[in-house]
Amino acid sequence: MKSFREWFRDWDSGRYDLTEMTASSGEAFREDPDSGSSRWARTEVFSIRADVTGTFRKLYPVMSLILCAVIIVFLLYTVEALPPFASADTPANAGEVSLRYNSMALEETGALNVVSGVILDYRAFDTLGESHVLFAAAVAVFILMLEPTKGAGPETLGVSPDTVLEGTARVLGPVIAVFGIYIILNGHLGPGGGFAGGSVLSGAMILIRMTSRGRDGKGLLSMKGYRIITASSLIFYSLAKGYSFWCGANGHETIFSAGEAGRIFSAGLILPLNIAVGAVVACTMYGFYSIFTGGEV
Amino acid sequence: MDYLEIMLLAILVICGIFTCATKNLMASLIIFMAYSIIMSVIWALLQAPDLAVTEAAVGAGISGILMFVTLRRLRDIRDAGGKQTDEELS
């Protein structure tokens, strides 16, 4: 087995291109028809590789260059037709919908940050779908990655202890986490919101896990905790938006008032929805990281 | 302001080209993260602070970390495969 340094040098010199890699790892677990037993056998990747090296290799760069040139020409042609930046009479600035958003968003949603007002009030259905897409992606990753860890699964990736990284994480981790929570909670008052804040928060969680896993090997969340946080956030989001859709469709007044603009407890449902989205995003990203490094969430 | 924007856009194009052109996947990833950082500065200059915050957090932070972990995982799979073929050859 080659050392990491040798392998890295080979990689850097381009020895392992895509076809080489599939060839060297092209082994799969399959049934052996002769003996009736299962074994690790080579797949047909090797026979495909011989064809790939022929005319395909010669044609591929030429065709990709032509395709890129055509796409670049079309995109430049489109850019030429775009209106200049910040001109007042473009559809994006003078359309009926955006005029309504710009003039009425503060009054109707109570959010100082109009973007938050749009994505979590006017267009909350989109954000609901995005959160569920993230959840579905997380479920798919867990189905794929969690099953083979029992028994002969991939080993957990140990992070070697590093003094500089540990010291940095000890100082910076909590600060990043607090900044992420600030972005989540401040979403209706300034730039930010659930997605950005959740990502920052999950970055802090990953940093803390990266440095602490050498000692106890445990994560910050249990699988049960992950399930409870994610599912309750999504259910809360669905119920809250279902309530406001029901009120809006039937012309009722919601019990969540817009409040006084600029205060932290204002803008009706936007603050709790930001918290729910932030929890889903943070837990999902952190779950991806911990599943990929192996072991528990 | 104009000079700053032109400089940032030029670096953006260079980063984009070298993300594709670099053979070393690790270096390519780092250049991609630099691309995201520059993109978030450009979003801030284009008066879109929400996008700037999200781009910095997701593009330069989380997706970079996830791709690093994937690269490490690929490397492990490749090492295991290489070891097996070596044993079979000997």
Contacts between the chains, C-beta under 8 A, distances in Angstrom:
chain1	res1	chain2	res2	distance
A	1	B	79	6.6
A	1	B	82	6.8
A	1	B	83	4.7
A	1	B	86	7.0
A	2	B	79	7.9
A	2	B	82	7.0
A	7	B	75	7.5
A	7	B	78	7.9
A	7	B	79	7.1
A	11	B	23	7.6
A	11	B	24	6.4
A	11	B	25	7.1
A	12	B	23	6.3
A	12	B	24	4.6
A	13	B	23	7.3
A	14	B	23	4.2
A	16	B	78	7.5
A	21	B	78	6.5
A	24	B	78	6.4
A	24	B	81	5.2
A	24	B	82	5.8
A	24	B	85	6.6
A	25	B	77	5.6
A	25	B	78	5.6
A	25	B	81	3.9
A	26	B	81	7.9
A	27	B	81	6.3
A	27	B	84	6.9
A	40	B	84	7.7
A	85	B	46	7.4
A	113	B	50	7.3
A	115	B	50	4.6
A	116	B	50	7.8
A	154	B	73	7.4
A	154	B	76	6.9
A	154	B	77	7.9
A	155	B	76	7.5
A	157	B	69	7.6
A	157	B	72	6.0
A	157	B	73	7.4
A	157	B	76	7.3
A	183	B	53	6.5
A	190	B	49	7.8
A	191	B	49	3.5
A	191	B	50	4.8
A	191	B	52	7.3
A	191	B	53	5.4
A	192	B	50	6.7
A	192	B	53	5.3
A	193	B	50	6.7
A	195	B	54	5.8
A	195	B	58	7.4
A	196	B	50	7.2
A	196	B	53	4.3
A	196	B	54	4.3
A	196	B	57	5.0
A	196	B	58	7.4
A	197	B	57	7.9
A	199	B	54	7.2
A	199	B	57	3.8
A	199	B	58	4.9
A	199	B	61	6.3
A	199	B	62	5.0
A	200	B	57	4.8
A	200	B	61	7.2
A	202	B	62	6.2
A	203	B	57	6.9
A	203	B	61	4.7
A	203	B	62	6.1
A	203	B	65	7.3
A	206	B	62	7.9
A	206	B	65	5.9
A	285	B	62	5.0
A	285	B	66	7.7
A	288	B	66	5.8
A	289	B	65	6.3
A	289	B	66	6.6
A	289	B	69	6.3
A	292	B	66	7.0
A	292	B	69	4.4
A	292	B	70	6.6
A	292	B	73	6.2
A	293	B	69	6.0
